[in-house]
Amino acid sequence: MKLHQKIFLGLLAGLAIGAISRLPGAEPLQRVLIACEPLGTAFIRLVTMVVIPLVVGSLFVGVASLGDVRRLGRIGGRTLAWFFVTTIVAAAIGLSIALVARVGAGVPIDDVPPAATATQADTGHGTATATPGLGQTLVNLLPQNPIASAAQGDLLPLIIAVCIFGAAATVTRTEGRRTVVAFFEGVNDLSMIVIGWLMRLAPPAVFILIASVVARSGATLLAGLLVYALVVVVALAIHLALLVVVLRLATGVTAGSFFTAVSDALLLAFSTASSSVALPVSIAAVRTRLGVPNDVASFVLPAGTTLNKNGAAIYKSVTAVFLAHLYGVPLGPGQLVTIVLTSTMAAFAGAGVAGSSLVTTLIVLNAIGLGPRASAGIALVAGIDRPLDMCRTLVNTVGNLVGTLWVARASHRRWSMTDGR
């Protein structure tokens, strides 16, 4: 049985046992499930442990691997512009749809997990802490001390600092650059190995967390979870439609011609939930069927597979709103901007390994102040992550393919499809 199937079974079993514990006469079972909750919380803490090594390693290697963007000229600049604009638009779409649907609102959570109360007491931050305004939120995004940001769990300034140093690595050719890049490649590889180990604990951890939450709050969480999944899919569909509009207006390629030409790549990405697996097929499709020049295809698609993840940004925005509403965390203008920016940066920092989306989503949740209160909620998300992962990988791949056509059109005035429009 595959890992995602075991996690899903853990989710179903947790829902069932938790619901049984709410029946009259099952109070001893309810107390046992609630007492076991720290075991599930320990799993979330171990996953959180990998956040900083994974983000720093994967993002630095991804940015540094772009090569000297200055020498790439128009192709490199337009590619990076496409990545940033489409990902931040995707995050904004996910946020907007989640807010309109009020996903997670009204789902009862009777008790905040004990870890959350302890964290607030230990750090001195209670609910009376003033929410920073929009201006202060933007200022706080700028890195001042990356090491301190990492230690405090303030990851967005750390991500921006890593991007700056990664960009610096693209314009130097010294021996020191190769040493630094090799170091961060090793950190990235080790992080993915640790995630693989931790994911073996995910099925029982999800079972414990879901069972304890349902024991506290009731089975109505299931309805909230289904609404959450639907909102993610709707937001992904809206962004996909927007990409098709951009495809037609910016490149002149019709949707029918495009999807016919790249259907094999999209089916492979969807079925495997991996845009990396579909990369060779994607390159072959745009070169042989869409006539994209090799210099564009060989740069934009590999770089996009590493950095450009529109679907992941949508998923993270919706998840942040869902869990914020679930725990009654207020979302002011500063928090909304933070969700969009952190979802964008966390999407850039993702890695092509099972469980990495869970890790990078924690970046967004920590940025808006959820912290350990997200432990049970993130388990809900992990339980149904596989089908959502397939959907967002499809959107990621479409975004990269459309971006490749746009860069080709903008950089090569004489480019045209070889297979008709």
LOFIZA-340713 format. One record per residue (C-alpha): x, y, z; residue number from 1. Coordinates in nm, 3 decimals. Layout:
N
{{X Y Z} NUM};
...
% end
This chain:
421
{{0.000 0.000 0.000} 1};
{{0.133 0.344 -0.093} 2};
{{0.209 0.608 0.167} 3};
{{-0.072 0.845 0.069} 4};
{{-0.321 0.557 0.093} 5};
{{-0.198 0.474 0.445} 6};
{{-0.233 0.840 0.547} 7};
{{-0.585 0.853 0.408} 8};
{{-0.676 0.536 0.597} 9};
{{-0.532 0.694 0.911} 10};
{{-0.758 0.994 0.851} 11};
{{-1.069 0.778 0.806} 12};
{{-0.987 0.563 1.108} 13};
{{-0.925 0.871 1.321} 14};
{{-1.257 1.023 1.216} 15};
{{-1.440 0.698 1.294} 16};
{{-1.278 0.637 1.634} 17};
{{-1.314 1.000 1.731} 18};
{{-1.682 0.998 1.639} 19};
{{-1.739 0.678 1.838} 20};
{{-1.579 0.841 2.142} 21};
{{-1.850 1.109 2.133} 22};
{{-2.127 0.851 2.181} 23};
{{-2.294 0.814 2.522} 24};
{{-2.099 0.577 2.745} 25};
{{-1.774 0.615 2.548} 26};
{{-1.623 0.879 2.774} 27};
{{-1.324 0.657 2.872} 28};
{{-1.230 0.622 2.504} 29};
{{-1.263 0.999 2.462} 30};
{{-1.026 1.061 2.751} 31};
{{-0.773 0.814 2.611} 32};
{{-0.777 0.980 2.268} 33};
{{-0.731 1.326 2.417} 34};
{{-0.448 1.195 2.635} 35};
{{-0.271 1.059 2.324} 36};
{{-0.276 1.397 2.150} 37};
{{0.084 1.490 2.251} 38};
{{0.209 1.196 2.042} 39};
{{0.060 1.352 1.731} 40};
{{0.187 1.694 1.829} 41};
{{0.537 1.547 1.861} 42};
{{0.517 1.439 1.497} 43};
{{0.432 1.795 1.388} 44};
{{0.727 1.926 1.591} 45};
{{0.960 1.683 1.413} 46};
{{0.825 1.793 1.075} 47};
{{0.872 2.156 1.177} 48};
{{1.234 2.074 1.259} 49};
{{1.301 2.020 0.888} 50};
{{1.148 2.351 0.773} 51};
{{1.456 2.573 0.790} 52};
{{1.709 2.323 0.645} 53};
{{1.470 2.233 0.361} 54};
{{1.377 2.591 0.276} 55};
{{1.730 2.726 0.287} 56};
{{1.880 2.433 0.098} 57};
{{1.618 2.392 -0.175} 58};
{{1.566 2.764 -0.237} 59};
{{1.936 2.852 -0.251} 60};
{{2.011 2.565 -0.490} 61};
{{1.708 2.653 -0.702} 62};
{{1.803 3.018 -0.741} 63};
{{2.175 2.946 -0.786} 64};
{{2.101 2.684 -1.053} 65};
{{1.941 2.945 -1.278} 66};
{{2.285 3.041 -1.405} 67};
{{2.390 3.398 -1.476} 68};
{{2.055 3.563 -1.538} 69};
{{2.236 3.873 -1.668} 70};
{{2.386 3.672 -1.954} 71};
{{2.050 3.517 -2.033} 72};
{{1.921 3.867 -2.095} 73};
{{1.560 3.898 -2.200} 74};
{{1.485 3.528 -2.160} 75};
{{1.603 3.518 -1.799} 76};
{{1.435 3.844 -1.700} 77};
{{1.102 3.754 -1.856} 78};
{{1.113 3.407 -1.708} 79};
{{1.164 3.536 -1.356} 80};
{{0.894 3.801 -1.410} 81};
{{0.651 3.528 -1.519} 82};
{{0.734 3.314 -1.217} 83};
{{0.682 3.594 -0.969} 84};
{{0.370 3.753 -1.120} 85};
{{0.178 3.430 -1.183} 86};
{{0.265 3.282 -0.844} 87};
{{0.163 3.592 -0.650} 88};
{{-0.159 3.616 -0.856} 89};
{{-0.226 3.249 -0.777} 90};
{{-0.177 3.312 -0.405} 91};
{{-0.413 3.612 -0.423} 92};
{{-0.678 3.402 -0.602} 93};
{{-0.654 3.130 -0.338} 94};
{{-0.683 3.388 -0.061} 95};
{{-0.981 3.563 -0.222} 96};
{{-1.180 3.245 -0.287} 97};
{{-1.110 3.118 0.066} 98};
{{-1.224 3.446 0.221} 99};
{{-1.540 3.462 0.010} 100};
{{-1.625 3.101 0.096} 101};
{{-1.530 3.163 0.461} 102};
{{-1.366 2.823 0.457} 103};
{{-1.317 2.686 0.808} 104};
{{-1.549 2.940 0.971} 105};
{{-1.815 2.790 1.194} 106};
{{-1.634 2.459 1.235} 107};
{{-1.632 2.398 1.611} 108};
{{-1.304 2.359 1.791} 109};
{{-1.393 2.323 2.157} 110};
{{-1.039 2.339 2.293} 111};
{{-0.712 2.474 2.163} 112};
{{-0.442 2.206 2.191} 113};
{{-0.243 2.242 2.515} 114};
{{0.077 2.317 2.324} 115};
{{-0.072 2.642 2.196} 116};
{{-0.158 2.769 2.543} 117};
{{0.186 2.676 2.671} 118};
{{0.355 2.853 2.381} 119};
{{0.166 3.173 2.441} 120};
{{0.247 3.166 2.811} 121};
{{0.612 3.088 2.757} 122};
{{0.673 3.359 2.501} 123};
{{0.465 3.621 2.669} 124};
{{0.240 3.671 2.367} 125};
{{-0.124 3.648 2.452} 126};
{{-0.431 3.733 2.255} 127};
{{-0.400 4.098 2.355} 128};
{{-0.085 4.144 2.148} 129};
{{-0.136 4.426 1.898} 130};
{{-0.170 4.317 1.536} 131};
{{0.089 4.494 1.319} 132};
{{-0.042 4.726 1.051} 133};
{{0.012 4.686 0.678} 134};
{{0.312 4.920 0.667} 135};
{{0.486 4.753 0.957} 136};
{{0.413 4.411 0.805} 137};
{{0.591 4.512 0.483} 138};
{{0.887 4.650 0.679} 139};
{{0.909 4.328 0.879} 140};
{{0.950 4.133 0.556} 141};
{{1.293 4.287 0.496} 142};
{{1.577 4.075 0.635} 143};
{{1.786 4.231 0.909} 144};
{{1.944 3.927 1.074} 145};
{{1.875 3.603 0.882} 146};
{{2.015 3.389 1.163} 147};
{{1.785 3.552 1.418} 148};
{{1.490 3.515 1.181} 149};
{{1.562 3.143 1.152} 150};
{{1.591 3.105 1.530} 151};
{{1.263 3.290 1.588} 152};
{{1.075 3.105 1.315} 153};
{{1.026 3.429 1.119} 154};
{{1.084 3.262 0.786} 155};
{{0.984 3.516 0.524} 156};
{{1.280 3.751 0.590} 157};
{{1.499 3.440 0.587} 158};
{{1.358 3.335 0.249} 159};
{{1.420 3.680 0.103} 160};
{{1.778 3.674 0.233} 161};
{{1.835 3.329 0.080} 162};
{{1.702 3.455 -0.255} 163};
{{1.941 3.751 -0.244} 164};
{{2.244 3.533 -0.168} 165};
{{2.130 3.275 -0.424} 166};
{{2.105 3.550 -0.687} 167};
{{2.456 3.660 -0.593} 168};
{{2.575 3.305 -0.654} 169};
{{2.447 3.324 -1.014} 170};
{{2.689 3.604 -1.105} 171};
{{3.013 3.462 -0.967} 172};
{{3.227 3.181 -1.105} 173};
{{3.478 3.136 -0.823} 174};
{{3.569 2.812 -0.650} 175};
{{3.391 2.944 -0.343} 176};
{{3.060 2.945 -0.531} 177};
{{3.091 2.576 -0.617} 178};
{{3.173 2.495 -0.256} 179};
{{2.876 2.690 -0.120} 180};
{{2.632 2.544 -0.374} 181};
{{2.759 2.191 -0.302} 182};
{{2.704 2.251 0.070} 183};
{{2.345 2.362 0.024} 184};
{{2.281 2.074 -0.219} 185};
{{2.391 1.842 0.061} 186};
{{2.161 2.017 0.310} 187};
{{1.873 1.983 0.065} 188};
{{1.941 1.614 0.005} 189};
{{1.963 1.540 0.378} 190};
{{1.640 1.731 0.444} 191};
{{1.452 1.523 0.189} 192};
{{1.586 1.201 0.343} 193};
{{1.468 1.311 0.688} 194};
{{1.125 1.400 0.545} 195};
{{1.108 1.053 0.395} 196};
{{1.175 0.902 0.736} 197};
{{0.917 1.122 0.908} 198};
{{0.651 1.045 0.649} 199};
{{0.665 0.681 0.760} 200};
{{0.524 0.805 1.091} 201};
{{0.253 1.010 0.921} 202};
{{-0.028 0.747 0.912} 203};
{{-0.036 0.679 1.289} 204};
{{0.028 1.048 1.364} 205};
{{-0.265 1.154 1.146} 206};
{{-0.482 0.891 1.314} 207};
{{-0.396 1.020 1.663} 208};
{{-0.436 1.388 1.576} 209};
{{-0.766 1.346 1.392} 210};
{{-0.912 1.113 1.654} 211};
{{-0.823 1.353 1.936} 212};
{{-0.961 1.657 1.753} 213};
{{-1.288 1.481 1.668} 214};
{{-1.310 1.355 2.027} 215};
{{-1.291 1.716 2.140} 216};
{{-1.501 1.884 1.873} 217};
{{-1.724 1.629 1.700} 218};
{{-1.749 1.488 1.349} 219};
{{-1.866 1.818 1.197} 220};
{{-1.498 1.874 1.118} 221};
{{-1.548 1.637 0.824} 222};
{{-1.791 1.875 0.655} 223};
{{-1.547 2.161 0.701} 224};
{{-1.271 1.950 0.551} 225};
{{-1.480 1.868 0.243} 226};
{{-1.559 2.237 0.192} 227};
{{-1.189 2.315 0.224} 228};
{{-1.098 2.062 -0.048} 229};
{{-1.370 2.200 -0.274} 230};
{{-1.246 2.556 -0.227} 231};
{{-0.891 2.450 -0.320} 232};
{{-1.016 2.282 -0.639} 233};
{{-1.233 2.582 -0.735} 234};
{{-0.943 2.824 -0.683} 235};
{{-0.715 2.600 -0.892} 236};
{{-0.978 2.589 -1.169} 237};
{{-1.011 2.969 -1.171} 238};
{{-0.636 3.015 -1.201} 239};
{{-0.622 2.753 -1.476} 240};
{{-0.890 2.945 -1.669} 241};
{{-0.688 3.265 -1.624} 242};
{{-0.379 3.094 -1.766} 243};
{{-0.579 2.985 -2.070} 244};
{{-0.693 3.346 -2.126} 245};
{{-0.332 3.467 -2.100} 246};
{{-0.229 3.191 -2.340} 247};
{{-0.470 3.316 -2.605} 248};
{{-0.414 3.688 -2.557} 249};
{{-0.036 3.686 -2.510} 250};
{{0.069 3.411 -2.753} 251};
{{-0.221 3.369 -2.994} 252};
{{-0.233 2.993 -2.927} 253};
{{-0.580 2.846 -2.885} 254};
{{-0.665 2.634 -2.585} 255};
{{-0.752 2.336 -2.806} 256};
{{-0.418 2.341 -2.987} 257};
{{-0.227 2.387 -2.664} 258};
{{-0.390 2.106 -2.467} 259};
{{-0.371 1.870 -2.764} 260};
{{0.001 1.934 -2.797} 261};
{{0.088 1.893 -2.428} 262};
{{-0.175 1.639 -2.318} 263};
{{0.078 1.363 -2.252} 264};
{{0.285 1.587 -2.024} 265};
{{-0.023 1.703 -1.833} 266};
{{-0.155 1.349 -1.786} 267};
{{0.184 1.234 -1.657} 268};
{{0.210 1.529 -1.417} 269};
{{-0.142 1.471 -1.285} 270};
{{-0.109 1.096 -1.240} 271};
{{0.231 1.109 -1.071} 272};
{{0.175 1.438 -0.882} 273};
{{0.524 1.537 -0.997} 274};
{{0.608 1.808 -1.249} 275};
{{0.971 1.687 -1.234} 276};
{{0.871 1.347 -1.372} 277};
{{0.683 1.520 -1.654} 278};
{{0.971 1.756 -1.738} 279};
{{1.130 1.556 -2.025} 280};
{{0.789 1.506 -2.186} 281};
{{0.707 1.875 -2.141} 282};
{{1.029 1.983 -2.311} 283};
{{0.971 1.746 -2.602} 284};
{{0.611 1.867 -2.643} 285};
{{0.691 2.238 -2.661} 286};
{{0.988 2.186 -2.891} 287};
{{0.845 1.940 -3.142} 288};
{{0.473 2.025 -3.139} 289};
{{0.468 2.392 -3.046} 290};
{{0.791 2.500 -3.215} 291};
{{0.943 2.667 -2.909} 292};
{{1.315 2.746 -2.962} 293};
{{1.551 2.522 -2.770} 294};
{{1.717 2.806 -2.577} 295};
{{1.379 2.901 -2.429} 296};
{{1.251 2.549 -2.359} 297};
{{1.577 2.429 -2.204} 298};
{{1.583 2.720 -1.958} 299};
{{1.223 2.807 -1.871} 300};
{{1.085 2.458 -1.808} 301};
{{1.364 2.323 -1.582} 302};
{{1.371 2.651 -1.389} 303};
{{0.993 2.648 -1.363} 304};
{{0.987 2.293 -1.232} 305};
{{1.219 2.405 -0.952} 306};
{{1.067 2.744 -0.867} 307};
{{0.735 2.813 -1.036} 308};
{{0.449 2.644 -0.849} 309};
{{0.124 2.835 -0.901} 310};
{{-0.093 2.551 -0.772} 311};
{{0.112 2.521 -0.454} 312};
{{0.067 2.893 -0.383} 313};
{{-0.312 2.857 -0.414} 314};
{{-0.312 2.554 -0.188} 315};
{{-0.109 2.727 0.082} 316};
{{-0.326 3.042 0.080} 317};
{{-0.649 2.844 0.115} 318};
{{-0.496 2.626 0.386} 319};
{{-0.384 2.931 0.585} 320};
{{-0.732 3.086 0.575} 321};
{{-0.895 2.753 0.657} 322};
{{-0.686 2.695 0.968} 323};
{{-0.700 3.060 1.076} 324};
{{-1.080 3.048 1.067} 325};
{{-1.077 2.706 1.231} 326};
{{-0.894 2.844 1.534} 327};
{{-1.053 3.188 1.534} 328};
{{-0.733 3.375 1.446} 329};
{{-0.824 3.722 1.313} 330};
{{-0.702 3.807 0.965} 331};
{{-0.638 4.179 0.928} 332};
{{-0.480 4.353 0.626} 333};
{{-0.131 4.273 0.752} 334};
{{-0.209 3.903 0.786} 335};
{{-0.369 3.891 0.441} 336};
{{-0.062 4.045 0.279} 337};
{{0.154 3.805 0.477} 338};
{{-0.046 3.507 0.351} 339};
{{-0.002 3.612 -0.014} 340};
{{0.370 3.682 0.018} 341};
{{0.457 3.381 0.230} 342};
{{0.250 3.150 0.010} 343};
{{0.444 3.283 -0.290} 344};
{{0.782 3.239 -0.127} 345};
{{0.692 2.902 0.027} 346};
{{0.581 2.780 -0.316} 347};
{{0.923 2.878 -0.454} 348};
{{1.087 2.686 -0.168} 349};
{{0.904 2.357 -0.223} 350};
{{1.085 2.037 -0.314} 351};
{{0.982 1.743 -0.528} 352};
{{0.944 1.494 -0.245} 353};
{{0.638 1.358 -0.068} 354};
{{0.567 1.557 0.246} 355};
{{0.754 1.873 0.141} 356};
{{0.427 2.058 0.083} 357};
{{0.334 1.986 0.445} 358};
{{0.666 2.134 0.557} 359};
{{0.650 2.449 0.344} 360};
{{0.285 2.512 0.433} 361};
{{0.399 2.545 0.794} 362};
{{0.594 2.854 0.683} 363};
{{0.268 3.031 0.603} 364};
{{0.093 2.911 0.916} 365};
{{0.375 3.025 1.142} 366};
{{0.391 3.362 0.966} 367};
{{0.031 3.443 1.063} 368};
{{0.076 3.325 1.420} 369};
{{-0.089 2.982 1.423} 370};
{{0.217 2.796 1.546} 371};
{{0.139 2.474 1.738} 372};
{{-0.235 2.542 1.714} 373};
{{-0.205 2.420 1.357} 374};
{{-0.091 2.070 1.459} 375};
{{-0.431 1.902 1.447} 376};
{{-0.545 2.112 1.153} 377};
{{-0.239 2.034 0.942} 378};
{{-0.310 1.666 1.002} 379};
{{-0.653 1.716 0.845} 380};
{{-0.486 1.866 0.541} 381};
{{-0.225 1.590 0.523} 382};
{{-0.496 1.326 0.519} 383};
{{-0.640 1.445 0.187} 384};
{{-0.321 1.590 0.044} 385};
{{-0.269 1.337 -0.235} 386};
{{-0.569 1.423 -0.459} 387};
{{-0.511 1.794 -0.399} 388};
{{-0.143 1.741 -0.482} 389};
{{-0.240 1.588 -0.817} 390};
{{-0.462 1.887 -0.898} 391};
{{-0.208 2.153 -0.800} 392};
{{0.071 1.971 -0.988} 393};
{{-0.144 1.990 -1.301} 394};
{{-0.181 2.366 -1.253} 395};
{{0.193 2.399 -1.183} 396};
{{0.272 2.226 -1.511} 397};
{{0.023 2.430 -1.714} 398};
{{0.169 2.749 -1.566} 399};
{{0.519 2.647 -1.671} 400};
{{0.410 2.549 -2.022} 401};
{{0.212 2.868 -2.081} 402};
{{0.503 3.070 -1.944} 403};
{{0.737 2.896 -2.187} 404};
{{0.516 2.996 -2.480} 405};
{{0.492 3.355 -2.354} 406};
{{0.869 3.387 -2.313} 407};
{{0.919 3.237 -2.659} 408};
{{0.672 3.484 -2.813} 409};
{{0.824 3.781 -2.630} 410};
{{1.188 3.686 -2.697} 411};
{{1.161 3.554 -3.055} 412};
{{0.953 3.778 -3.277} 413};
{{0.951 3.518 -3.556} 414};
{{0.849 3.226 -3.337} 415};
{{0.530 3.046 -3.438} 416};
{{0.373 2.710 -3.379} 417};
{{0.469 2.431 -3.614} 418};
{{0.144 2.246 -3.551} 419};
{{-0.111 2.518 -3.622} 420};
{{-0.323 2.726 -3.387} 421};
% end
